[in-house]
């Protein structure tokens, strides 16, 4: 019983670890910076530059 729980947790941990590593490398090395879940869901990363705020007019 304990051995079965250990094997199941080991397989789950390895699977999650492999998927995380693949997703990390996809973000680092792809031009569009899509991770695994972005590719599967057909979403994309959109970079937007925030507007410049003049700090002297804040107070």
N, C-alpha and C positions, 0 to 999 in steps of 0.2 A: 504494500500500500504506500509506504513512504517512498520506495523506489519509483513507483509510477508517478507520484506527485512531483518528484525531483525531475524525472525525464520530461514530463509535460511542461514544467516551468522552464527547464533548460531549452526546450524547443521553442517555446513562446519567446523567451528572452533573445535567443539567436535570431529568430525571424524579425522581431521588432528592431534589433540592432542592425541587421543587414539592410532593412528598409530605410532606417534612419541614415545610415552611411551612404546609401545610394542617393537618397534625396539631398544630402549635404553636397555630395560631389556634383550633382546635377545643377545645383544653385551656383556653385563655385565656377564650373567650367562652361556652362551654356551661355550664349550671347544674350538670350532673352531672360535669363535668371529664373526660369521656371523650375519648380521642384517637382517631385513625383506626383504629389496630390494636385498641383496646378495642372500638370499634363493630363492627369486622369479626368479632372473636372472641366477641362478645356477653358480654364481661366488664365489670366496673364497679369503680370506685375506692371503697374503703370507708375512711373516716377514723375512726381509733380514738384516743382520748386516752390516753396512757400513764398508768399509776398514779403517784400522787405518792409520792416516796421521802423519808423523813426523813433528811437527811444526818448528823444527830447520832448515829444508830444504826448507821452503816456501819462504824465501827471498833470 
